Every structure is written in C-alpha cells, then in structure tokens.
C-alpha cells in the first residue's frame, strides 16, 4: 500500500525550487535527520532541474510506500525525447556539453533507491527513494494527517505565490 502525498507540475524554473523546498519539508516532517533532509532535497532538485531543462517539463509525485521498509518515494515523469547517453551517464563516462553531467549520478548516490527509464518516444521516468527513519516508520494516522496538513498549507501558499 502507498500513500500519495502530493504532486507538482514542473513547468517553470521556479517549480524546481518549489520541488526542492517541498522535499525538504516532507523530509523534516518524516523525521529524517538534517543530513538526509539535505540529501533528499538535493537529489530532488537535480532531477527536477533535468525534468525542466532537458525533458521540457513534467511532473513530480511524492508518496510513502509501505513495504518491508517504509520509503519516501519521489517519481519524476517527463515527455521529452529521452536520454540518449544513459548507459554512459550511469557509468560515469559521459561529459555533458551543457554542464558537469553529474546530476543524475549525484542524485543516485544521495538516495537509498534509484531507477531511471528513458525512451525517445515516451520520455524519462526517474524514481528516487529514501528509507523512512525508524522513529517515524510506524506513524499514526494523526501524524500522517499532520503531515498532509503541512503539505496542504504549502500548496495554498504556492497558489498565492503564483497569483
């Protein structure tokens, strides 16, 4: 079973910043330590930037996966033309003409789970996962409601910010 927290459209450069901020807020609410909050926010920022810059925009979905290990999962989808040098990138052999080319590899190193699928016809999907700390792994429905309320408050603030 999984709990969908929220999703964000990544259409503007400001959406990259918003995705990072929301990732940090969720990580703090789930009681990740400060270092893991930074790791999660950084990985989300890198993949959100790629989604915006190379994928032409897309969507990020945040959820909690209940399995043997509860995980915070963030999935990015875009409808871009795919990543033509994916094997080289994942092998650390690709040098990007537009930057350092380390965003995908860096995001992978920061997370506990990472998958990427890319196709020129359907775009790219990246899944990032971080195991939820034991002190929050068995959260109550009250704690989950508090988390969702915090996220909703951020969503309302975003609408006001964009207006």
Secondary structure, DSSP 8 states (H G I E B T S, - for coil): -EEEEEEEEE-SHHHHHHHHHHHHHHHHHTT--HHHHHHHHHHHHHHHHHHHHTTS-EEEEEEEE-SSS-EEEEEEEE-S---TTHHHHHTT----TTS-S-HHHHHHHHSSEEEEEEETTTEEEEEEEEE--HHHHT--HHHHHHHHHHHHHHHHHHHHHH-
